[in-house]
Amino acid sequence: MNFLKRVLGSSPKQELVSIPSGRLYLSRSQNSVKGYSECIFKDAVAAVRRTTTEFHYQIVVQRAYEEGEEQLEDEEDEESFDEYTFLIDEALHFRESQSDEGQAIFAWKDLLGDPGDLFEFVCDEGTDTSVIKDFFHIVLQCQYERKYNKSSKLAADDELSEFIYVGHIQSPPSPKVVASPGRSGPTTPNRRRSSVPGAVVAPATPGAVSTTMAEKYKVNSVLGSDEAELHVFDASTGVFLLQENVATASVKDIGSWTYWLDVTSPKKPWLGFLISADINPVFNYEHLSFIFNYYSDDGSASSWLLHFKDAETLEHFQEILMRALWESLNQQSWIKANYDERDYVLQAFNDMSMEDAPAEEEEEPEEFEDADEEVQNDAEAYDEDEDYDNVLGNREFQGEGKNSQLAVGYKHDRSFVVRGNKLGVFKHTPGNTLAFSTTIENLRTPDGKAFSPTKVMLHAEDSSMILQNPNKKSSLYSMDLEYGKIVDEWKIHDDVPVTSFTPSKKFSQMTSEPTFVGISDNSLFRVDPRLAGNKLVDSEHQSYATKSVFSAVATTDMGHLAVASAKGDIRLYDRLGIRAKTQIPALGEAIIGLDVSADGHWILATCKTYLLLIDATIKDGKYAGQLGFQRSFAKDSKPRPKCLQLSPEHVAQMQTETKQPLSFTLGHFNAGVNSKETTIVSSSGPYVITWNLKQILKGDKISYTIKRYTDRVTADNFKFGSDKNVIVALPDDVGMVNKRSFKKPTRESIATPVKQFRG
């Protein structure tokens, strides 16, 4: 009889089978230095549960509480766990046996523990034998489905027998340490990872990973080579698995400022690929490791780790790799950069916490602490049945093309979405939802030529909108939102094509201020629509002779300016028309977007594969406490950015899911008059990601939460005046979501899409 077919065919519930009563132990190997068996839960329930990914299931063991015990436990220990989950895979070596007293025992490997460590669930006396048989048989079928990626409905018994592990289980001894229920033992596998990979031999190398460089490129020179252990991240178990005890990692110059990384051993070539920021490099000196991503030809990604013998070897490898990254972007020799700039680049990619936060960040007001804790608790307590995806009703906003641009109102509760040559207008309701208002059809220039805007900005108390026509970069267009019509073309300058533009001050769009700031490839300037003829203000035009390749601009509430370039550097100005007070060196990737906190304390730069958070406050010396917008930093004390990267294993899982490389949309702080920046939002592919600023400053490595949709996210930003509500535009949908619906990144949350916006 096919038990899995019976259960799956008759019930929509996630739980397939359960054993209502038993005990969970962690039995240590005799060779383990810990050398004991530990009772994790003295009273527990075991179940097999579906995941949101087809053909993937979990064993779930939950602690059973007596009346009043759960409340007491919560009061005593906020860090306790009451559920452990294990992805069902043949690597668990799941098996069944009996204790000396005749109790049924299910056991499986602790894949994150020492070799030989086992989890054992001992069924209570009186457990129905049919339930025990069902449980065992269903686990076999789950292993079959995961391995072969197909239903087990037609699987014969001899096919399932492949997954029966033959081994002996000892009766769990009396524990030397009896755990307080729910408090001890390892954290659940989907909550922990091996930060220092153990010597675990992988059953197989995932994917086709070796590439022969000699077949494609000619090596000009070798920058350097170092030996290390090679590990690969196994997404099914959440750990890095040892592949090679001694591998050689070599960085090779193949010409035209292009570099190649080879990882080989005497046995075989392991990896070979072009060095770029897409590899998502992370250096961890605590564990002497370098973690990076590798991309197969089919678009799948895997995460790898090189573990070096000492800090000196890691430091040498880091310098040659970062040199290759830097030279490929800057098209010039690393040696020509001064020592301070080279050190700046190297330090930015270390897996380390930011410099100590200023005193005012450490001693935040109590109400800020409470608000932050409330958000944390809400995220933990989020119920999937609650609707935090508020329906927009934007199916009324249709037409050719896809949603591409988003503008969020500051003065009035409105958001605007560009779709081809149409503009959708949406109201923000008191209940924090979006309601469709109207469509402004057929965006056309005053002389009647239709176009699809590539950038939009609200202006003049949200009464008008400035639009950019990709076919006429030296002009901008003004739309009167009350009449829903483009009313004017502003010619900026014959010789100055506009790259980007921003309000004169952070919140100028809330006022009647007519001027705004623009940039071109090699200049920044003020635009005044009141001028006759060209609208560029000559007296506030700073131009550079060399090609600066400016790409993004942002302003503070005082009107200070930050300007970034496609080379990756950032310049800080206290006003237009003068030289920059500070220039922050490039790290290795073009900057595609900028945001600045209202007070100018923080700068947020968006790159393709990471975000940079920069503290613009001068820390010491004569001008300590002032901003880099106002005074220059000393040569040896330029601000070191915090590189906001997703962990390589999360990137690998995301890219395996989507078959697309990481590519962030423009990052934003939450914004509001007299409010503090606490959260950052951006997205990549179908994932919206928020970072908690306080957690970043504390050095938390996983300071972000995610939410996955069924389609890619084209734009996102916070509702003005809120850090809890995010407006998200998908190609064919728009909605406002509550930050409480975002989850910690796990295999499940990465793999589980939200079906657009629910009603």
Buried (B, 14 or more C-beta within 10 A) or exposed (E): EBBBBBBBEEEEEBEBBBBBBBBBBBBBBEEBEBEEBBBBBBBBBBBBBBBEBEBBBBBBBBBBBEEEBBEEBEEEEEEBBBBBBBBBBBBBBBBBBEBEEEBBBBBBBBBBBBEEBBBBBBBBEEBEEEBBBBBBBBBBBBBBBBEEEEBBEEBEEEBBEEBEBEEEBBBBEEBEEEBEBBBBBBEBBBBEBBEEBBEBEBEEBBBEBEBEBEEEBEBEEEBBBBBBBBBBBBBBBBBBBBBBEEBBBBBBBBEEBBBBBBBBBEEEBBBBBBBBBBBBBBBBBEBBBBBBBBBBEEEBBBBBBBBBEEEEBBBBBBBBBBBBBBBBBBEEEBEEBEEBBBBBBBBBBBBBBBEEBBEEBEEBEEEEEEBBEEBBEBBEEBEEEEBBBBBBBBEEBEEEEBBBBBBBBBBBBBBBBBBBBBBBBBBBEEEBBBBBBEBBEBBBBEEEEEBBBBBBBBBBBBBBBBBBBEEBBBBBBBBBBEEBEBEEBBBBBEEBEBBBBBBBBBBBBBBEBBBBBBBBBBBBBBBBBEBEEBBBBEEBBBEBEEEBBBBBBBBBBBBBBBBBBBBBBBBBBBBBBEEBBBBBBBBBBBBBBBBBBBBBBBBBBBBBBBBBBBBBBBBEEEBEEBBBBBBBBBEEEBBBBBBBBBBBBBBBBBBBBBEBBBBBBBBBBBBBEEEBBBBBBBBBBBBBBBBBBBBBBBBEBEBBBBBBBEBBBBBBBBBBBBBBBBBBBBEBBBBBBBBBBBBBBBBBBBBBBBEBBEE
